Amino acid sequence: MPLAPANQSQLVRSSQKDEYYQTFLRNKTNEAVQTIAGSKRWLDWRKEIEMLSDLTYYGLTTFSGYQTLGEEYVSIVQVDPTKRQIPSRARRGLFVLCHAFLPYLLDKVLVCLEHELEGRQESLSGVRQQMALGPWSLESWLRRWMQRALRLLSESQSRACLPVVFVLRQGLTLLHRFHVALFYISGSFYHLSKRLAGISYLRVMGQNSEDRTIRSSYRLLGAVSLVQLLITLCLQLNNFRQKQRARQEWKLYRNLSSQHTQSSSPRAGRCILCLEERRHSTSTPCGHLFCWECITEWCNTKAECPLCREKFQPHRLVYLRNYS
């Protein structure tokens, strides 16, 4: 039976099925690590745990030469650009790294670079806040490397780099949306990682009579997505200056808040999750106080209070301004 190229609906269903099993594996791994190592260490290493879970999923399937559960669900197989043989181990390894590890690394690099640029401006004004990082964490190594690199930049150059980092982070999101719109139109690559590795799909089943209708519908969806992306880009460019002004105002408020806390309350309460001095106090509906970063990270996995286990929705968290 001749093999035909997989259409958009099959690729989307396959990806959704893979994401379902990836989420299941992530949740089970998070629960195991949280039970064994405790909540604090789990919060510190949550992103790394999820990245390793994804590497494990694709390492046991794609890199090992097997179909993923999503590909098996819709009966499609991976092929190289010749469409005559399955991808080589090098192509499969490149896809796994680009799909599971590269997004994690890019996010870490951009976040660390943004924090270091902001921290340098704060240190120049005399109000820099030091953050405690583990000696063996990737973030601490990245920050040390970036601190050495940023010493070579002048104050004006570092100030000009901060908006560039913000544009890069927004640009990655827009690039992903643009790539999805192209996929709807062409039907070739649903993920950027597969385009980089040159991996496409053929379906095992015979010719589908509705294939032409499916492709036409997705082309229309792709055209609408491109128009929506263009409107979004125009709005973001128009509001870029307002966002920069808001970031400056928030930085000024944070500095004033930290000075007020140090002068009025030298011994602030501690967060039960990170066991450190509470930063940006946030209250749950039951009245318990945590750091804003800690409780929001906790609610991404469990929508309940870490102390009394009362269930609540994350939008009910109350950020306490001017609280000492």
Steps between C-alpha positions, in 0.01 A plus 500: 500500500656838402555748780349850479608818683322550832251786506472777758228337708705184552808696606297712742331195656836327533653803674204533736528133596873536564442810713243308705747222583781752557283687751413172671868407529589850627233491770604159625866601504420824684299313762781248553771767532283714729435201727865394515687833497241737650312802368793745512734292287216411265424869444869570435531219242149483353595617150800268488280207605250575224780530244646165605152344479464619140848374414409163649174479300660580166817309581303179556291552185637716218873476576472122551338461157143437617177688437376730771161421651349787299650378172376148569154639583454652152718247309772731368874439466797735492705534179806703400496762219529226234168352628641154429649402835464572867717781644854416606596489866676837462179663368295343778749614763496854356120504518494380863752764608326782310155398621568425868828667601538810279179679620605444862851633431374807309257586778774468764746712304254780423360511855848505656618766254197716578552465875870583474433809288237618748730415790785697351283810469384453859860461621593822324226673698609328822195280564589166347345196668705182510328171428607177664574232239624148533868452413422209263202650317510593132361843585790581734753397234322709236489803729870479580581474129269791413640717777846463352366582152298802616805655666626570149193716423455860597197628690333633185562175312351286777199732519448458125526119525207465738229588243673270251461205737130582546453515122678165458269332752193640327648417160535131586129483578411678175735270307323196639161640401630585151634147459165348603322720243742378231429143608126553454567623146768253388430202729868402525648566846294556815805562723801721435722221629379264226562767235856546630558124498327451161256239636162469328222239515331247276175330590471125489133497402390540137381814328226681691213633292466800733869587489456787252217650707707476819799672342282779357342563841839523667629737230212734582585471871864579418405815309285618792785424741741711294259795503456465877877482545550817297243686713666373819841614380370849424340526845816384675714748313253775587498409871872433536577841649214472747631163619847643547356786706303254713815294563684811617216593733491148644877509556468831684215365715696183581802702611288728719316198643826323589639814665178544697511137613862523612440821695169412663524124548853360529368150566238413242314171508630191326337308217424139591577383144847648443583543873642844425392857572163557336516707178188665354264353761194329354200370691291193424122510559558316829733779624844336480789709361766392249736653245325589176741289293477198732120481529441557127748225414325275755156573347622396156495142630265500802221755541496478879662666802831330593417533873130425549432331160197718432408488130486830307547639150833680426319820400384537864855568622535851643825688452553720809640839410692700762482204740783474749 
